[in-house]
Amino acid sequence: MNKKTVRDVDVAGKRVLVRVDFNVPQDESGQITDDTRIRAALPTIQYLVDHGARTILVSHLGRPKGADDKLRLDPVAARLQELLGRPVQKANDSIGPEVQEQAAKLQDGDVLLLENVRFYKEEEKNDPEFARALASLADLYVNDAFGTAHRAHASTEGVAHLLPGVAGFLMEKEIDYLGRVLESPERPFVAILGGAKVKDKIGVIENLLPKVDALLIGGAMAFTFVKAQGGEIGDTLLDEASLGVATEMLAKAKERGVRLELPVDALAADAIDANAQTRVVPAGEIPAGWKAVDIGPESAKRFAEVIRGAKTVVWNGPMGIFEIDPFAGGTREVARAMAESQALTVVGGGDSVAALEELGMAGQVSHVSTGGGASLEFLEGKVLPGIAALQDK
């Protein structure tokens, strides 16, 4: 996938509308508790500033139903200003005459942050008039918000049909790493999938099965496969509707010569609680009244060995209920094996990223994706509208 980036266009003296993902977590008082997403956009913003662009940033925050003072972007503007070390102007709206005037007054190197774009319901509807109003502020469009690239919204897709659209550096990095994994992986290529339900990962399994050398399945979803093989899974969460699919996937893997590894043992608990009674049991022999809350130590060891022998690894989804410390062992082992691996290691969004960060290992993998849903859809082989709308090289 070869998309033009900010390097391929002349930005000097141009007004550049940049879609960023500043959807950051905040505490009750509105203080930002994690600024990772703001930091992730800095290289693109800094490049535009250094090259004399007039930068207009657009983002959403939360899921507002109309204008909501709690979800205004003022704290984001303040944090961005600290990180950039230069003034960041903040607009009180994202379209309209006042914003037009602010955009028109920008000088080379200036940065303006528009108000939360989701205050307008037209944003998520990809309303053409709203997209036109946004596009009228600028000469060029840059999408650096991979986390929303799977959504066809006005600020992620609509404006790219009205202005020349290119990728920012964060978007470029995501396309590069995820694209490499799918299109030209160095072998052995191993995928690790976890999480609760098979149905959430069916698309990913189907797309990856013809490409991988080994597929490791953990999390509660693994026990739907164990059940499909005739195992006893006690009260473990069962995705009953996917039993047929699980059987089909097992047969497909066998047919293609793909090593499909399921847990051989499980940590079973009598309740989903840090103080619950636990015991390690064979994966297909979970007693009634007990549920699998993590892969067992033997499974974790096996998974880690497969990861160590790989040249390319992609991981999406935890191995157990890792938010509860006694049930986080399997996820920790996988994270550790990823961090120690010499392979190209890509971690796809969401809970796996949280697990890596908790262990302080996020810096030890090749690439941590910034988009949960977007990286999942990318791995499913779907076309992401926010990327498709950008100009090809």
C-alpha positions, -999 to +999 in steps of 0.1 A: +000+000+000+018+031-013+002+063-001+016+098-005+028+114+028+035+149+040+070+145+026+056+143-009+038+176-009+049+212-006+034+226+027+052+259+030+027+288+034-002+264+029-031+259+053-030+222+062-060+205+078-047+175+099-070+148+113-054+137+145-066+113+172-066+133+204-093+110+220-074+109+253-086+096+287-094+122+313-102+122+351-132+137+367-117+172+368-109+170+330-071+164+335-056+142+309-044+109+324-025+096+294-012+118+266+002+090+244-021+099+215-010+135+216+027+125+217+021+101+188+010+130+165+039+153+174+063+142+146+038+152+119+028+185+136+065+194+142+074+186+106+046+210+094+057+237+118+093+234+107+083+235+070+063+267+074+028+252+071-002+268+088-015+238+107-052+233+115-058+203+137-091+184+139-100+157+163-129+141+183-130+134+220-153+109+236-189+103+222-207+136+227-244+140+219-241+176+206-219+203+223-207+192+258-185+214+279-169+183+295-156+172+261-141+204+249-105+202+236-091+230+258-071+206+281-057+190+249-047+223+235-029+232+267-011+198+268-001+201+231+013+235+237+035+222+265+047+193+244+054+214+213+069+243+232+051+268+211+016+285+212-014+265+201-045+285+193-078+270+202-110+276+182-144+274+200-160+257+170-149+234+142-167+252+113-183+286+107-174+322+101-154+327+134-132+296+125-128+308+089-115+341+102-090+324+126-078+301+098-074+330+074-052+349+100-028+320+105+009+328+098+036+303+086+044+279+116+012+287+135-010+259+150-047+260+155-068+233+172-105+232+162-132+223+187-143+186+191-156+177+157-182+152+170-202+181+185-218+180+151-238+148+143-229+155+106-193+144+113-202+107+119-228+108+091-200+119+067-223+147+057-211+163+024-220+199+035-201+195+068-171+180+050-172+209+026-172+234+055-141+217+070-123+215+037-129+252+030-105+260+059-075+246+041-055+239+010-042+204+019-054+175+040-033+152+061-048+121+079-027+111+109-055+094+128-051+056+122-074+049+152-103+063+132-092+052+097-119+024+097-146+050+100-159+069+070-166+102+087-165+137+074-131+145+089-115+111+082-129+104+047-152+131+033-126+159+032-101+137+014-123+139-017-123+177-015-087+185-008-054+167-019-051+141+009-019+125+022-008+104+052+010+118+083+040+100+098+019+080+123-005+068+096+025+060+074+041+039+102+009+020+108+004+012+071+041+002+068+042-022+097+007-038+093+012-039+056+045-056+059+030-082+082+002-090+058+020-086+024+056-098+029+063-113+063+096-129+070+091-165+080+082-182+103+052-159+106+033-164+139-001-148+149-013-148+185-050-141+190-068-137+223-099-121+238-133-133+248-153-142+217-145-161+185-170-141+165-149-109+171-119-125+155-134-147+128-124-122+100-088-120+113-085-158+115-099-163+080-075-137+066-044-148+085-048-186+081-035-187+045-006-164+054+008-177+088+030-206+097+015-209+132-016-195+149-017-194+187-051-189+203-056-179+239-082-160+259-117-172+266-122-177+228-097-206+229-121-226+250-148-224+223-122-243+202-115-267+230-153-273+234-156-278+196-130-306+200-151-323+226-134-309+257-152-300+290-149-263+297-171-260+329-186-225+332-161-208+309-175-182+286-187-201+255-194-185+222-219-211+213-229-196+179-193-200+168-188-237+176-193-246+139-169-219+128-143-231+153-145-267+139-142-254+104-111-233+113-094-263+129-100-284+097-087-255+075-055-251+095-049-289+093-055-288+056-031-259+050-004-273+073-007-244+097+003-251+133-028-241+152-019-242+190-047-241+216-040-241+254-031-276+268-038-264+303-058-236+320-059-216+351-094-223+364-112-202+391-144-206+410-152-169+406-140-139+385-124-123+415-088-117+426-094-137+458-111-166+441-098-202+445-077-212+415-062-244+402-043-255+370-062-281+351-060-297+316-077-274+291-105-299+282-111-309+318-125-278+335-148-289+363-184-278+365-188-245+385-152-234+375-142-212+346-109-208+327-096-173+335-062-176+318-041-201+298-021-224+320+017-223+327+025-251+302+005-234+275+023-201+282+056-218+280+047-235+246+034-202+232+066-184+243+087-210+225+068-206+193+072-168+195+110-171+201+114-192+170+095-167+148+108-140+124+075-121+123+049-119+151+015-102+153-004-102+186-040-091+192-059-098+224-050-110+259-046-146+270-069-142+300-087-118+323-054-098+327-071-069+345-072-091+375-036-097+386-037-134+395-052-141+360-025-121+341+002-148+340-004-160+304-006-125+290+026-115+308+045-145+294+034-137+258+043-100+263+077-110+277+084-134+248+074-106+223+096-081+241+126-105+241+121-116+205+145-106+177+116-108+152+095-080+137+069-077+164+036-059+159+010-055+187-025-046+174-043-022+196-065-024+227-060-048+256-027-063+243-012-028+243-025-021+278-008-054+290+025-044+274+024-009+289+015-023+323+047-045+321+067-016+309+076-035+277+058-013+250+092+001+240+106-033+233+084-044+204+088-031+168+054-015+165+025-009+189-006+000+169-026+031+180-059+017+167-078-011+183-107-015+158-087-001+129-058-026+133-083-054+137-100-045+104-067-040+087-057-075+098-090-088+085-079-075+051-106-049+050-102-016+031-101+012+056-119+042+042-097+068+059-066+053+041-083+044+008-093+081+003-056+093+004-036+099-027-015+070-041+022+077-048 
